[in-house]
């Protein structure tokens, strides 16, 4: 998959160095993946949540972090929208601003 928005991961990791290894692992997995459907994503990363309209939330680092993405399977593209802690995700989810 083509991964767009990696600078959001880089910024997040600068603020939270403990997230470096799990974020790097996630980036590697996504860039090597060839996904045709949400089923393929779930086969690779079983903790992904699908919210419709291509929006996927990935749980990273033992559920400490969340990455909000939009996926276009036909173009093999994943666009990172937000990188958050679990707490930030919960707050945005309650506000409806994922």
N, CA, C and O atoms as a printed pandas DataFrame, in Angstrom:
     atom_number atom_name residue_name chain_id  residue_number  x_coord  y_coord  z_coord
0              1         N          UNK        A               1    0.851   -1.172    0.000
1              2        CA          UNK        A               1    0.000    0.000    0.000
2              3         C          UNK        A               1    0.897    1.236    0.000
3              4         O          UNK        A               1    1.966    1.258    0.610
4              5         N          UNK        A               2    0.431    2.244   -0.693
5              6        CA          UNK        A               2    1.099    3.538   -0.623
6              7         C          UNK        A               2    0.590    4.221    0.647
7              8         O          UNK        A               2   -0.618    4.327    0.859
8              9         N          UNK        A               3    1.509    4.678    1.480
9             10        CA          UNK        A               3    1.141    5.296    2.749
10            11         C          UNK        A               3    1.407    6.790    2.677
11            12         O          UNK        A               3    2.547    7.226    2.516
12            13         N          UNK        A               4    0.344    7.564    2.797
13            14        CA          UNK        A               4    0.438    9.021    2.699
14            15         C          UNK        A               4    0.207    9.626    4.087
15            16         O          UNK        A               4   -0.715    9.234    4.803
16            17         N          UNK        A               5    1.052   10.575    4.447
17            18        CA          UNK        A               5    0.905   11.261    5.727
18            19         C          UNK        A               5    1.822   10.738    6.813
19            20         O          UNK        A               5    1.537   10.908    7.998
20            21         N          UNK        A               6    2.928   10.099    6.424
21            22        CA          UNK        A               6    3.847    9.559    7.425
22            23         C          UNK        A               6    4.418   10.639    8.335
23            24         O          UNK        A               6    4.867   10.341    9.442
24            25         N          UNK        A               7    4.406   11.884    7.882
25            26        CA          UNK        A               7    4.929   12.969    8.723
26            27         C          UNK        A               7    4.107   13.118    9.991
27            28         O          UNK        A               7    4.621   13.598   11.002
28            29         N          UNK        A               8    2.834   12.716    9.961
29            30        CA          UNK        A               8    2.011   12.754   11.172
30            31         C          UNK        A               8    2.534   11.747   12.205
31            32         O          UNK        A               8    2.537   12.026   13.404
32            33         N          UNK        A               9    2.968   10.595   11.738
33            34        CA          UNK        A               9    3.567    9.596   12.627
34            35         C          UNK        A               9    4.880   10.137   13.186
35            36         O          UNK        A               9    5.154   10.002   14.379
36            37         N          UNK        A              10    5.684   10.745   12.328
37            38        CA          UNK        A              10    6.972   11.287   12.763
38            39         C          UNK        A              10    6.786   12.361   13.837
39            40         O          UNK        A              10    7.514   12.373   14.829
40            41         N          UNK        A              11    5.830   13.252   13.650
41            42        CA          UNK        A              11    5.553   14.293   14.647
42            43         C          UNK        A              11    5.104   13.692   15.969
43            44         O          UNK        A              11    5.535   14.121   17.040
44            45         N          UNK        A              12    4.231   12.690   15.881
45            46        CA          UNK        A              12    3.724   12.031   17.076
46            47         C          UNK        A              12    4.867   11.389   17.855
47            48         O          UNK        A              12    4.941   11.516   19.077
48            49         N          UNK        A              13    5.748   10.708   17.151
49            50        CA          UNK        A              13    6.861   10.005   17.781
50            51         C          UNK        A              13    7.855   10.994   18.412
51            52         O          UNK        A              13    8.467   10.685   19.434
52            53         N          UNK        A              14    8.013   12.155   17.819
53            54        CA          UNK        A              14    8.887   13.171   18.429
54            55         C          UNK        A              14    8.371   13.587   19.805
55            56         O          UNK        A              14    9.156   13.841   20.720
56            57         N          UNK        A              15    7.056   13.654   19.943
57            58        CA          UNK        A              15    6.455   14.034   21.224
58            59         C          UNK        A              15    6.376   12.854   22.197
59            60         O          UNK        A              15    6.338   13.040   23.414
60            61         N          UNK        A              16    6.352   11.640   21.642
61            62        CA          UNK        A              16    6.210   10.428   22.454
62            63         C          UNK        A              16    7.214    9.378   21.956
63            64         O          UNK        A              16    6.841    8.471   21.212
64            65         N          UNK        A              17    8.471    9.497   22.358
65            66        CA          UNK        A              17    9.515    8.586   21.861
66            67         C          UNK        A              17    9.228    7.112   22.137
67            68         O          UNK        A              17    9.695    6.250   21.392
68            69         N          UNK        A              18    8.480    6.807   23.178
69            70        CA          UNK        A              18    8.160    5.417   23.495
70            71         C          UNK        A              18    7.290    4.777   22.415
71            72         O          UNK        A              18    7.170    3.553   22.364
72            73         N          UNK        A              19    6.690    5.582   21.565
73            74        CA          UNK        A              19    5.834    5.067   20.492
74            75         C          UNK        A              19    6.628    4.723   19.231
75            76         O          UNK        A              19    6.065    4.173   18.285
76            77         N          UNK        A              20    7.916    5.036   19.200
77            78        CA          UNK        A              20    8.721    4.872   17.982
78            79         C          UNK        A              20    8.674    3.446   17.413
79            80         O          UNK        A              20    8.377    3.262   16.233
80            81         N          UNK        A              21    8.960    2.459   18.230
81            82        CA          UNK        A              21    9.017    1.075   17.727
82            83         C          UNK        A              21    7.663    0.570   17.229
83            84         O          UNK        A              21    7.595    0.036   16.122
84            85         N          UNK        A              22    6.572    0.717   18.006
85            86        CA          UNK        A              22    5.300    0.213   17.481
86            87         C          UNK        A              22    4.821    0.971   16.240
87            88         O          UNK        A              22    4.211    0.377   15.351
88            89         N          UNK        A              23    5.092    2.274   16.172
89            90        CA          UNK        A              23    4.693    3.043   14.991
90            91         C          UNK        A              23    5.501    2.616   13.766
91            92         O          UNK        A              23    4.952    2.477   12.673
92            93         N          UNK        A              24    6.797    2.410   13.950
93            94        CA          UNK        A              24    7.641    1.965   12.835
94            95         C          UNK        A              24    7.190    0.600   12.337
95            96         O          UNK        A              24    7.169    0.353   11.131
96            97         N          UNK        A              25    6.831   -0.283   13.254
97            98        CA          UNK        A              25    6.347   -1.613   12.856
98            99         C          UNK        A              25    5.050   -1.494   12.058
99           100         O          UNK        A              25    4.883   -2.171   11.044
100          101         N          UNK        A              26    4.134   -0.638   12.509
101          102        CA          UNK        A              26    2.871   -0.448   11.792
102          103         C          UNK        A              26    3.118    0.090   10.386
103          104         O          UNK        A              26    2.532   -0.402    9.422
104          105         N          UNK        A              27    3.980    1.094   10.265
105          106        CA          UNK        A              27    4.298    1.673    8.952
106          107         C          UNK        A              27    4.839    0.585    8.026
107          108         O          UNK        A              27    4.422    0.495    6.871
108          109         N          UNK        A              28    5.746   -0.229    8.512
109          110        CA          UNK        A              28    6.332   -1.299    7.684
110          111         C          UNK        A              28    5.269   -2.274    7.212
111          112         O          UNK        A              28    5.235   -2.638    6.037
112          113         N          UNK        A              29    4.402   -2.699    8.118
113          114        CA          UNK        A              29    3.344   -3.655    7.754
114          115         C          UNK        A              29    2.425   -3.064    6.690
115          116         O          UNK        A              29    2.106   -3.729    5.704
116          117         N          UNK        A              30    2.003   -1.830    6.885
117          118        CA          UNK        A              30    1.067   -1.201    5.941
118          119         C          UNK        A              30    1.727   -1.025    4.571
119          120         O          UNK        A              30    1.109   -1.311    3.545
120          121         N          UNK        A              31    2.962   -0.564    4.549
121          122        CA          UNK        A              31    3.623   -0.333    3.260
122          123         C          UNK        A              31    3.868   -1.632    2.493
123          124         O          UNK        A              31    3.934   -1.617    1.264
124          125         N          UNK        A              32    4.001   -2.736    3.189
125          126        CA          UNK        A              32    4.232   -4.015    2.515
126          127         C          UNK        A              32    2.930   -4.722    2.122
127          128         O          UNK        A              32    2.948   -5.672    1.340
128          129         N          UNK        A              33    1.816   -4.258    2.660
129          130        CA          UNK        A              33    0.532   -4.929    2.450
130          131         C          UNK        A              33   -0.020   -4.681    1.052
131          132         O          UNK        A              33    0.262   -3.667    0.413
132          133         N          UNK        A              34   -0.812   -5.637    0.606
133          134        CA          UNK        A              34   -1.629   -5.504   -0.600
134          135         C          UNK        A              34   -3.034   -5.906   -0.166
135          136         O          UNK        A              34   -3.376   -7.087   -0.108
136          137         N          UNK        A              35   -3.833   -4.892    0.136
137          138        CA          UNK        A              35   -5.179   -5.132    0.635
138          139         C          UNK        A              35   -6.201   -4.833   -0.453
139          140         O          UNK        A              35   -6.116   -3.817   -1.143
140          141         N          UNK        A              36   -7.165   -5.730   -0.593
141          142        CA          UNK        A              36   -8.256   -5.543   -1.540
142          143         C          UNK        A              36   -9.580   -5.229   -0.845
143          144         O          UNK        A              36  -10.544   -4.811   -1.485
144          145         N          UNK        A              37   -9.614   -5.436    0.472
145          146        CA          UNK        A              37  -10.864   -5.252    1.206
146          147         C          UNK        A              37  -10.566   -5.154    2.703
147          148         O          UNK        A              37   -9.455   -5.461    3.136
148          149         N          UNK        A              38  -11.551   -4.727    3.488
149          150        CA          UNK        A              38  -11.370   -4.717    4.937
150          151         C          UNK        A              38  -11.028   -6.106    5.495
151          152         O          UNK        A              38  -10.305   -6.225    6.485
152          153         N          UNK        A              39  -11.545   -7.132    4.861
153          154        CA          UNK        A              39  -11.222   -8.497    5.290
154          155         C          UNK        A              39   -9.712   -8.728    5.247
155          156         O          UNK        A              39   -9.151   -9.324    6.166
156          157         N          UNK        A              40   -9.050   -8.261    4.188
157          158        CA          UNK        A              40   -7.597   -8.405    4.069
158          159         C          UNK        A              40   -6.877   -7.639    5.177
159          160         O          UNK        A              40   -5.889   -8.121    5.731
160          161         N          UNK        A              41   -7.372   -6.457    5.494
161          162        CA          UNK        A              41   -6.778   -5.656    6.574
162          163         C          UNK        A              41   -6.876   -6.431    7.879
163          164         O          UNK        A              41   -5.897   -6.543    8.617
164          165         N          UNK        A              42   -8.043   -6.958    8.157
165          166        CA          UNK        A              42   -8.279   -7.698    9.399
166          167         C          UNK        A              42   -7.409   -8.946    9.469
167          168         O          UNK        A              42   -6.982   -9.348   10.551
168          169         N          UNK        A              43   -7.145   -9.561    8.313
169          170        CA          UNK        A              43   -6.251  -10.722    8.288
170          171         C          UNK        A              43   -4.835  -10.330    8.704
171          172         O          UNK        A              43   -4.141  -11.101    9.368
172          173         N          UNK        A              44   -4.412   -9.136    8.315
173          174        CA          UNK        A              44   -3.063   -8.666    8.611
174          175         C          UNK        A              44   -2.980   -8.032    9.987
175          176         O          UNK        A              44   -2.074   -8.338   10.762
176          177         N          UNK        A              45   -3.910   -7.160   10.293
177          178        CA          UNK        A              45   -3.930   -6.413   11.555
178          179         C          UNK        A              45   -5.297   -6.595   12.197
179          180         O          UNK        A              45   -6.224   -5.825   11.947
180          181         N          UNK        A              46   -5.405   -7.605   13.012
181          182        CA          UNK        A              46   -6.697   -8.018   13.555
182          183         C          UNK        A              46   -7.411   -7.017   14.432
183          184         O          UNK        A              46   -8.593   -7.192   14.726
184          185         N          UNK        A              47   -6.723   -5.969   14.859
185          186        CA          UNK        A              47   -7.352   -4.997   15.749
186          187         C          UNK        A              47   -7.816   -3.741   15.031
187          188         O          UNK        A              47   -8.012   -2.702   15.661
188          189         N          UNK        A              48   -7.990   -3.826   13.734
189          190        CA          UNK        A              48   -8.476   -2.671   12.966
190          191         C          UNK        A              48   -9.991   -2.564   13.121
191          192         O          UNK        A              48  -10.703   -3.567   13.151
192          193         N          UNK        A              49  -10.463   -1.325   13.218
193          194        CA          UNK        A              49  -11.899   -1.057   13.300
194          195         C          UNK        A              49  -12.319   -0.275   12.064
195          196         O          UNK        A              49  -11.639    0.671   11.668
196          197         N          UNK        A              50  -13.424   -0.659   11.457
197          198        CA          UNK        A              50  -13.904   -0.041   10.226
198          199         C          UNK        A              50  -15.167    0.763   10.534
199          200         O          UNK        A              50  -16.162    0.225   11.019
200          201         N          UNK        A              51  -15.102    2.062   10.242
201          202        CA          UNK        A              51  -16.210    2.949   10.597
202          203         C          UNK        A              51  -17.005    3.427    9.389
203          204         O          UNK        A              51  -17.841    4.322    9.522
204          205         N          UNK        A              52  -16.769    2.863    8.236
205          206        CA          UNK        A              52  -17.498    3.256    7.041
206          207         C          UNK        A              52  -16.785    4.338    6.257
207          208         O          UNK        A              52  -15.899    5.018    6.776
208          209         N          UNK        A              53  -17.183    4.494    4.992
209          210        CA          UNK        A              53  -16.609    5.497    4.085
210          211         C          UNK        A              53  -15.094    5.398    3.992
211          212         O          UNK        A              53  -14.416    6.408    3.800
212          213         N          UNK        A              54  -14.556    4.184    4.128
213          214        CA          UNK        A              54  -13.122    3.975    4.013
214          215         C          UNK        A              54  -12.334    4.310    5.259
215          216         O          UNK        A              54  -11.112    4.161    5.273
216          217         N          UNK        A              55  -13.015    4.766    6.322
217          218        CA          UNK        A              55  -12.329    5.137    7.554
218          219         C          UNK        A              55  -11.974    3.885    8.347
219          220         O          UNK        A              55  -12.834    3.063    8.661
220          221         N          UNK        A              56  -10.684    3.761    8.663
221          222        CA          UNK        A              56  -10.195    2.636    9.458
222          223         C          UNK        A              56   -9.405    3.191   10.630
223          224         O          UNK        A              56   -8.617    4.124   10.475
224          225         N          UNK        A              57   -9.619    2.614   11.800
225          226        CA          UNK        A              57   -8.883    2.973   12.998
226          227         C          UNK        A              57   -8.009    1.779   13.348
227          228         O          UNK        A              57   -8.498    0.665   13.532
228          229         N          UNK        A              58   -6.706    2.031   13.438
229          230        CA          UNK        A              58   -5.759    0.989   13.799
230          231         C          UNK        A              58   -5.332    1.168   15.246
231          232         O          UNK        A              58   -4.967    2.268   15.660
232          233         N          UNK        A              59   -5.376    0.091   16.009
233          234        CA          UNK        A              59   -4.861    0.071   17.366
234          235         C          UNK        A              59   -3.390   -0.319   17.286
235          236         O          UNK        A              59   -3.057   -1.365   16.729
236          237         N          UNK        A              60   -2.517    0.502   17.830
237          238        CA          UNK        A              60   -1.075    0.300   17.711
238          239         C          UNK        A              60   -0.451    0.291   19.099
239          240         O          UNK        A              60   -0.904    1.000   19.997
240          241         N          UNK        A              61    0.579   -0.508   19.267
241          242        CA          UNK        A              61    1.321   -0.509   20.525
242          243         C          UNK        A              61    0.525   -1.075   21.683
243          244         O          UNK        A              61    0.521   -0.507   22.775
244          245         N          UNK        A              62   -0.150   -2.192   21.450
245          246        CA          UNK        A              62   -0.935   -2.784   22.532
246          247         C          UNK        A              62   -2.099   -1.924   22.950
247          248         O          UNK        A              62   -2.474   -1.886   24.122
248          249         N          UNK        A              63   -2.675   -1.225   21.972
249          250        CA          UNK        A              63   -3.852   -0.379   22.170
250          251         C          UNK        A              63   -3.531    0.927   22.912
251          252         O          UNK        A              63   -4.436    1.583   23.429
252          253         N          UNK        A              64   -2.253    1.302   22.965
253          254        CA          UNK        A              64   -1.876    2.576   23.586
254          255         C          UNK        A              64   -2.113    3.741   22.632
255          256         O          UNK        A              64   -2.346    4.870   23.063
256          257         N          UNK        A              65   -2.052    3.458   21.333
257          258        CA          UNK        A              65   -2.133    4.503   20.314
258          259         C          UNK        A              65   -3.165    4.114   19.268
259          260         O          UNK        A              65   -3.479    2.938   19.089
260          261         N          UNK        A              66   -3.684    5.122   18.583
261          262        CA          UNK        A              66   -4.646    4.905   17.504
262          263         C          UNK        A              66   -4.217    5.716   16.295
263          264         O          UNK        A              66   -3.756    6.850   16.416
264          265         N          UNK        A              67   -4.379    5.112   15.131
265          266        CA          UNK        A              67   -4.120    5.808   13.874
266          267         C          UNK        A              67   -5.401    5.762   13.066
267          268         O          UNK        A              67   -5.919    4.688   12.758
268          269         N          UNK        A              68   -5.903    6.936   12.726
269          270        CA          UNK        A              68   -7.106    7.076   11.916
270          271         C          UNK        A              68   -6.671    7.234   10.462
271          272         O          UNK        A              68   -5.850    8.095   10.146
272          273         N          UNK        A              69   -7.218    6.410    9.585
273          274        CA          UNK        A              69   -6.834    6.446    8.170
274          275         C          UNK        A              69   -8.057    6.370    7.274
275          276         O          UNK        A              69   -9.148    5.979    7.690
276          277         N          UNK        A              70   -7.835    6.755    6.042
277          278        CA          UNK        A              70   -8.798    6.525    4.974
278          279         C          UNK        A              70   -8.106    5.608    3.974
279          280         O          UNK        A              70   -6.974    5.866    3.564
280          281         N          UNK        A              71   -8.783    4.547    3.589
281          282        CA          UNK        A              71   -8.189    3.563    2.692
282          283         C          UNK        A              71   -8.951    3.514    1.380
283          284         O          UNK        A              71  -10.181    3.463    1.361
284          285         N          UNK        A              72   -8.206    3.529    0.286
285          286        CA          UNK        A              72   -8.774    3.350   -1.045
286          287         C          UNK        A              72   -8.133    2.087   -1.624
287          288         O          UNK        A              72   -6.987    2.102   -2.074
288          289         N          UNK        A              73   -8.893    1.003   -1.600
289          290        CA          UNK        A              73   -8.345   -0.292   -1.992
290          291         C          UNK        A              73   -7.983   -0.350   -3.470
291          292         O          UNK        A              73   -6.942   -0.905   -3.824
292          293         N          UNK        A              74   -8.817    0.209   -4.334
293          294        CA          UNK        A              74   -8.536    0.127   -5.767
294          295         C          UNK        A              74   -7.260    0.873   -6.148
295          296         O          UNK        A              74   -6.608    0.509   -7.127
296          297         N          UNK        A              75   -6.892    1.910   -5.395
297          298        CA          UNK        A              75   -5.655    2.662   -5.657
298          299         C          UNK        A              75   -4.505    2.203   -4.772
299          300         O          UNK        A              75   -3.387    2.703   -4.898
300          301         N          UNK        A              76   -4.772    1.250   -3.875
301          302        CA          UNK        A              76   -3.757    0.748   -2.951
302          303         C          UNK        A              76   -3.148    1.889   -2.143
303          304         O          UNK        A              76   -1.927    2.029   -2.067
304          305         N          UNK        A              77   -4.011    2.696   -1.543
305          306        CA          UNK        A              77   -3.554    3.893   -0.842
306          307         C          UNK        A              77   -4.194    3.976    0.550
307          308         O          UNK        A              77   -5.401    3.801    0.717
308          309         N          UNK        A              78   -3.336    4.251    1.539
309          310        CA          UNK        A              78   -3.783    4.509    2.902
310          311         C          UNK        A              78   -3.333    5.923    3.245
311          312         O          UNK        A              78   -2.146    6.242    3.167
312          313         N          UNK        A              79   -4.285    6.766    3.625
313          314        CA          UNK        A              79   -3.978    8.146    3.992
314          315         C          UNK        A              79   -4.163    8.277    5.497
315          316         O          UNK        A              79   -5.250    8.035    6.022
316          317         N          UNK        A              80   -3.095    8.662    6.186
317          318        CA          UNK        A              80   -3.166    8.882    7.631
318          319         C          UNK        A              80   -3.860   10.211    7.884
319          320         O          UNK        A              80   -3.466   11.250    7.353
320          321         N          UNK        A              81   -4.899   10.154    8.705
321          322        CA          UNK        A              81   -5.644   11.374    9.047
322          323         C          UNK        A              81   -5.201   11.928   10.402
323          324         O          UNK        A              81   -4.989   13.131   10.553
324          325         N          UNK        A              82   -5.063   11.034   11.385
325          326        CA          UNK        A              82   -4.662   11.441   12.734
326          327         C          UNK        A              82   -3.892   10.306   13.404
327          328         O          UNK        A              82   -4.131    9.127   13.144
328          329         N          UNK        A              83   -2.968   10.696   14.266
329          330        CA          UNK        A              83   -2.250    9.759   15.130
330          331         C          UNK        A              83   -2.482   10.249   16.548
331          332         O          UNK        A              83   -2.211   11.407   16.867
332          333         N          UNK        A              84   -2.991    9.350   17.408
333          334        CA          UNK        A              84   -3.449    9.780   18.732
334          335         C          UNK        A              84   -3.093    8.750   19.795
335          336         O          UNK        A              84   -2.820    7.589   19.493
336          337         N          UNK        A              85   -3.102    9.196   21.033
337          338        CA          UNK        A              85   -3.088    8.251   22.142
338          339         C          UNK        A              85   -4.491    7.668   22.260
339          340         O          UNK        A              85   -5.438    8.167   21.651
340          341         N          UNK        A              86   -4.607    6.625   23.037
341          342        CA          UNK        A              86   -5.938    6.035   23.246
342          343         C          UNK        A              86   -6.870    7.064   23.890
343          344         O          UNK        A              86   -8.038    7.168   23.516
344          345         N          UNK        A              87   -6.355    7.816   24.852
345          346        CA          UNK        A              87   -7.174    8.832   25.534
346          347         C          UNK        A              87   -7.650    9.908   24.554
347          348         O          UNK        A              87   -8.815   10.306   24.586
348          349         N          UNK        A              88   -6.748   10.382   23.681
349          350        CA          UNK        A              88   -7.129   11.390   22.679
350          351         C          UNK        A              88   -8.194   10.834   21.737
351          352         O          UNK        A              88   -9.127   11.540   21.351
352          353         N          UNK        A              89   -8.043    9.566   21.374
353          354        CA          UNK        A              89   -9.029    8.920   20.500
354          355         C          UNK        A              89  -10.405    8.895   21.170
355          356         O          UNK        A              89  -11.414    9.235   20.552
356          357         N          UNK        A              90  -10.428    8.490   22.438
357          358        CA          UNK        A              90  -11.709    8.433   23.153
358          359         C          UNK        A              90  -12.379    9.797   23.186
359          360         O          UNK        A              90  -13.588    9.902   22.974
360          361         N          UNK        A              91  -11.597   10.848   23.452
361          362        CA          UNK        A              91  -12.163   12.191   23.508
362          363         C          UNK        A              91  -12.716   12.590   22.133
363          364         O          UNK        A              91  -13.839   13.086   22.043
364          365         N          UNK        A              92  -11.939   12.378   21.067
365          366        CA          UNK        A              92  -12.399   12.735   19.703
366          367         C          UNK        A              92  -13.604   11.894   19.303
367          368         O          UNK        A              92  -14.519   12.390   18.644
368          369         N          UNK        A              93  -13.608   10.648   19.693
369          370        CA          UNK        A              93  -14.737    9.766   19.364
370          371         C          UNK        A              93  -16.018   10.296   20.002
371          372         O          UNK        A              93  -17.069   10.327   19.363
372          373         N          UNK        A              94  -15.927   10.707   21.249
373          374        CA          UNK        A              94  -17.096   11.251   21.942
374          375         C          UNK        A              94  -17.551   12.579   21.339
375          376         O          UNK        A              94  -18.736   12.909   21.370
376          377         N          UNK        A              95  -16.604   13.334   20.793
377          378        CA          UNK        A              95  -16.931   14.624   20.155
378          379         C          UNK        A              95  -17.380   14.441   18.712
379          380         O          UNK        A              95  -17.941   15.358   18.111
380          381         N          UNK        A              96  -17.134   13.250   18.153
381          382        CA          UNK        A              96  -17.471   13.004   16.750
382          383         C          UNK        A              96  -16.494   13.638   15.780
383          384         O          UNK        A              96  -16.877   13.996   14.666
384          385         N          UNK        A              97  -15.221   13.787   16.188
385          386        CA          UNK        A              97  -14.222   14.455   15.347
386          387         C          UNK        A              97  -13.068   13.533   14.969
387          388         O          UNK        A              97  -11.908   13.946   14.986
388          389         N          UNK        A              98  -13.377   12.314   14.635
389          390        CA          UNK        A              98  -12.313   11.401   14.214
390          391         C          UNK        A              98  -11.869   11.763   12.829
391          392         O          UNK        A              98  -10.976   11.118   12.278
